[in-house]
Amino acid sequence: MRRVYLDNNATTPVLPEILAAMQPYFGEHFGNASSIHHHGQETRAAVERARESIAALLGCRASEIVFTSGGTEADNLAIFGLENLGLAKRGSHVITSTIEHHAVLNSCKYLQTSGCEVTYVPVDGHGQVDPDEVRKALRPNTRLISIMMANNETGVLQPLEEIGRVAAEADVYFHTDAVQAAGKIAIDVKRIGCDLLSISGHKMHAPQGVGALYVRKGTALRSMLHGGGHERSRRAGTENVPGIVALGRAAELARQGFARDDADRISGLRDRLEQTILNQVEATAVNGQDAPRVPNTTSIHFEGIEGEALVIALDLKGLAVSTGAACSSGAIEPSHVLTAMGMRPDQARGSLRFSLGKQNTSEDIDFALSHIPHTVARLRDLSPVYNKTASSF
């Protein structure tokens, strides 16, 4: 059976070029990057080359990159690692949004258990934060603003430059979770004005288990792990050299892709998938369609459909898609992102996310479109709740 993978926001396949780059560091180049002998210095050089590559991707200094085990750790390090802010103590205030990844949301909820106050600013019907809402939420005791760059479910981009100016005017630290944006769109941390920015390797065709946190020079960050003085005492633990090399190579390929206009190719495939579904399947709509989005992502609502049933039916045909965040799969509650955008719970449950990667082709989209319309029609025929005449579309 042919299989097509359109769930790249959950994880991406490791590209052959990236696999080739990391393989030597499982074998002949095995040294500990903290060792001073030849084997250690060989791997240290590879780690630093990767650091420089990631810095070039983000527009920062290599010394401002801290390697982590992934996006979740990077988010946690950003939120809990800020030195001298006392975020986990009563009297501090943090601003975030209602649509953040759970790595940020649950970190903020944990802060609340220690007496820190958290404001969750809303989004509009397109899934965007209004910078004025962030400004209104500021208090004299606000210490941190954390707003994601691109939403993992809808792909909607946030107005980070404006939010960065709000943070700068208030002299408040600004963190952004850029896990779903890195490698897909150009990022310049100076233009954004952020102090901290998280990325994850497995969202940009590197393996799972590696990520990085940009930490602006002068930002005091305390390690959450107690051990050696790795990563300039910002993240203890022997470096994952193969993963770091892979992340560095992924950053190089992303920059090359920007030069080749890969984003235009991927967005063209995404748009064809999106428009054909809207044209051929009645009672459908794109969530966040009128907002700027990363080029690879579309979230589509199918009226009268249970999203998980459609995911399973399409998987049986060989097409892999998702209902939303992979870390929330199996959740009974509807998507917190889509309900925050004003969708009814049944509409949120009837939404599917299609997310493309560098490996996807026009033939993959043809395959998806050969199955989606009639699979939706079959499920609707079986549905006791779908009523064509009652559809609001």
C-alpha positions, 0 to 999 in steps of 0.5 A: 500500500502506498503511504503519504505522510502529511503530519509534519507538524507532529514530527518530520522524517530525517532527511538523507543529508541530515542522516548522513551528517550525523552518522559518523558521530555514532561511530568513528567520531564518538568522543565526549565534547568536554574531553581535551584530547583529540577525540573530544576536540573533534566532536567539540568542533562539530558541536561549535560548527552546528552552533554557528549554523543555528545562529546564522538561521536565527540571526544571532551570535553562536554564543547565544545558542544553548542546546537542549533535548527539544522544544519542551525543554527549551520552553521550560528553560526559558520560563524557569531559567530566568535568573533573579526574576523569582517567577516561581514566587508570589508577587510575579506576573507573566503574560502568555496566550490562550493558544500556546503549546502545552510546554508553555501553558503547563509551565505557566500553570505550574508557576501559578501553584507557587503564587505567580500570577499569569494572564492568558491573553485571548486571540481573535477569530483568526487565531491571532493575539492583539498586541494591544491586549498584551499591552493592556495586560502589563502590570508593574510586576510583569516579568515575562511575556511568552507568545508563540511565533507560529501555532502548531495546529493552525500555522497562524503567525503572531505579530511578534515584532509589535509584541516585541516593542510592547515588551521593550517599552515595558522593559519586560523579558520576551520569549517566543516558542518558534518550534513550528516556525524555525526552518519554515520561515526566515527568523531574525531575533533582532527584528523580533526583539525577543530575549529567548526563542525555542526551536526543536530539531524534529520539526525541521527534519532533524531527529527527535531528542535535540533542540535549542534555546536562543538566549540574548547576550546579557540575559541571565539564565540559570540551569535547571539541571545540576551537573557539569558546567556545560553550555556555559553553565546554562544546561548541564549534561553531556551534549548529544553530539549526533543530534546537535550535528543533525540540527546544525545540518537542518539549519543549513538546509533550511537556509538553502531552502530559503534561497531556493524559495522552497516555501513557495513550492510547499505553500503552493502544494498546501494551497492546492490541497486546501482549495480543492478540498473547499471546492469539492467537499461541502460544508468545510472551512479553513481555520485561520485562513485570513491570517498569515500562516507558515507555508506548510500548514492548513487546519480544515473544519469538516462539518458533521464529522468526528475528526478522529474517525476521519483520521483513522479512515484516511490512515486505512487508505494510506494517508497520515494526517492529524486532528491537532497537536500530537502531544494531545492525541487521544484527548477527550477535550476539543482543541484549546486552540480552536475553541479559543478562536471561538469555534464550537466544541463540535466544530473543533472536534471536526477539524483536521490538520494537514502539515507538509514537509520538504519531502512532499511532492505534487503526487502526494497531494494528488494521492490525498485528494483522491481519498479525502472527498469520498471518505468524508462523504462516506462518514457523513452518510453514516453520521446521525448528526450531519444534516446538509440542510442545517449546515451553516456553510 
